Every structure is written in C-alpha cells, then in structure tokens.
C-alpha cells in the first residue's frame, strides 16, 4: 500500500509539472505575440503617412510623376487601391518631362507604345464607366488612335478642351470622329495628323468655341468642306495650320479663295496647293504667319501684307521661290518683326537685311546669294539678335565671324548670339567655338537638328534643294557633305 501511494504521489507531481510546463510555454508564446503586435503598432504610429486617410493620400499621389504613380502601386494593397483611384483626376497627358518623370522623346518608340498604353488604361484610353471623367487635354504621340478608343472617349470623356491625334489610323473615319466632336462641347483645340480617309465632314461637328485647328498630312480634306468649317468658326478661331493637306481636292480655278476668318492670329500653310490666300491680307490682328513651299507667293503679296498687318512679329516664308529683295525690303520694315525665316530663297541677297532693329532670330539657310556685307551690318546695328543661321551660304567667310566677335564684345544687354556656320567658307581652325556673348557652330561641328531638317526636305522631293547642295559641292569640293548622308 505504501509503495502504491508513493508511486501515485510521484505521478501526480509529474503530471502537475507537465501541465505547468505547457502553461508556461503557452504564456511565453502569447507574450511574444502581444509584444510583436505592440511593436508593429508603435512602428506604424511612428510613420506619419499611415495616419493619413484615403483622401489625403489621393491628393499626395496626384502630385507625383507618372513613373512614381506606377511604383507606389506595388508598395501595398492599400496604396494600390488608392493609387488607382487617383488616376481619374488626370487632366493632362503630353510629352512634358515633369508629367512623366523621364524624357519620353528619348525612349525607344516600341517601348513607349507599351508604356503609353499601360498609362492610358489607367487614366482613360480604354475607358471603363466613370473612369477618368475629368480628362481635359491629351496628346496621343505615336500611339495609334483606334475606333475602340474613339468610341470610349465619345461615351465617357466630355471635358476635353485640347485633343491631339498624332497618329490617326485609317479606320477612324468622318463618322466616328463626328460623334466624338459632337460630345466634346468644351473642345477648343484640335490636331489631326496622318489620315488619308478624312474628307473634312467631321470638322463640321466641332463646337463653335474652337480656337485652334491643326491638320497635317490629311490630303483628302476637301476644299469645300474646309471652307464650310472656317465660315462656321469665324468668330473665335485664332489659329489655323494646314500642312500637306487639302491639296487633292483644291479647285483648279485660280480665283477660288480659302475663306479664312479675319480674326486669326496664327496662320500656317505648308506645302499645300492653295491658289488664293488673299484673305490673309485682311487680318489686322495677325501675329504669326508661316507660308512654306508656296510657289505662287509673290513680292506684291508681301508688300500688301506689311502695310496691313502691323502686328506681325513672326514670319516664315521658306522655299517660296518667287520672293525677291523687293518684297523682303518691305518685310524688314515691320515694326514688331522678331522672327524671320528665309530658308532656301535663292533670289534674295544680304543687301535687304542690313537694318532690322527688333530682330531676335534670323534663318537664311541655303540662301546662296547671301554674303558677309549685309549680315555684318545687321549684327552691328541689332544688338538684340540671339540666333543667326547662315548655314550652307557659300559666300559667308571669316569676315562675318570677326565682325560677330567684335560686335558682341561691346554688348551691354548680355544677349548671347548663336551663330550657325555649317557649310560656309569659314575656316574653323582660326576661331574658338565659344566666346562670352557668342556661341559658334563651325563647319566641322555636326548639327543633328539641321541634318534632320534637311533629311525631311529631301524626302519631300525638293529637287531644288538637291541642286543647291550639288552647286555648293562644286564650289567647295574639299568639304565633307554628301546627299547620301541625308537620305
């Protein structure tokens, strides 16, 4: 009996010890869990952003660049949900570096298409219901505008004020765009590029509040439709730009007139077969005029233009082959002229460019009869000039550079003169490239922008420019320039 009692007591003690061990182990685990919760809670309270509600987070996320908005979506589920909601307040999409967080113009086009589509899925390209309702401005860039995207915009986006279709597929016809424009009651600026099916009928659906219309490489826009659109928007339209458009259906009658409203401030017509644009002469408020590749433009037109359009400060008449010194002498008398582009005008000389008091930028590229005398006088009498491009003017020599060095040395307004001398007779080894108020682009320094511009001209079939280059090579055979380099 005594033995049995001892064994029983020993078993009780062991059982009690086992239970205590289990209880202590459980208590330790519970204490660790509590400590962890307390530590997490304390660490969370130390990060101020965790104390903000969703509205505050949304406001913060809206201030970030696009690349940062995408990054915050992988932080946690909460931030992902809040970040997705913040996209519906996006109002602007363009090529601005501050918007994207990186320079999209230097990005591989194929990659940029994927990036752009991903972003547009968030802020309104393939729109879901009530998604991105506040979008006001969008520039498509190289992304193709498809019928599906047009239908989505028509249903969901009604606050657009500016719209730029840089790459419009041929599936986007007048019917689809008419529906979009009818719903865009606030639209003020429109840009359409690269579409061979539009006839211009869709433009009649634009709201009467339009201020700017830009049409580029849309050759089937008919003359009559364009005139109807311009008559309808004659009150508020301020800018009209036509580039390589409308020339297929223009009437052959020389008396046919493009009826542009007289309220226009900016007119740009490039490489279009327009037969009568005399209405431009009645635009008293005209400030910027670009007329490129118009062979019918004459000196008489410029004489009348300068007498009527006194507000003009920007004039570009590149490749208008019938312009001579007679018209140019009247142009330089404009009181506000600051920008003058005379590229590839083979009939003008430097004698008409000696005195332009307020000029800031002058481009005389490929003007083969422009020489040192007139340009030197211009630099000496005009201390406000910032850009002077006499590239591929064969008669420009070291004398011009010497004159520019002396003239800028005594400038008191600290305006830097950028002088472009590619393809001239200047001997580059005699000069430095940079002075205090003078920056030189000498013949051996390659200019990418200039080469790209020449390449565009060559691809457009400008045979006259080819002849100029060949003539230049005949005079200066030692200089390294070849048409193949630009093709």
Buried (B, 14 or more C-beta within 10 A) or exposed (E): EEEEEEEEEEEEEEEEEEEEEEEEEEEEEEEEEEEEEEEEEEEEEEEEEEEEEEEEBBEBBBEBBBEEBBBBBEEEEEBEEBBBBBBBBBBEBBEEEEBBBEEBEEBEEEEBBEBBEEBBBBBBBEBEEEBBBEBBBBBBBEBBBBEEBBBBBBEBBBBBBBBBBBBBBEBBBBEBBBBBBBBBEEBBBBBBBBBEEBBBBBBBBBBEBBBBBBBBBBBBBBBEBBBBBBEBBBEEBBBBBBBBBBBEBBEEEEEBBBBBBEBBBBBBBBBBBBBBBEBBBEBEEBBBBBBBBBEBBBBEBBBBBBEBBEBBBBBBBBBBBBBBBBBBBBBBEBEEBBBBBBBBBBBBBBBBBBEBEEBBBBBBBBBBBBBBBBBBBBBBBBBBBEBBBBBBBBBBBBBBBBBBBEBBEEBEEEEBBBBBBBBBBBEBEEBEEEBEBBBBBBBEEEBEEBEEBBEEBBEEEBEEBBEBBEEBBEEBEEBEBEEEEBE
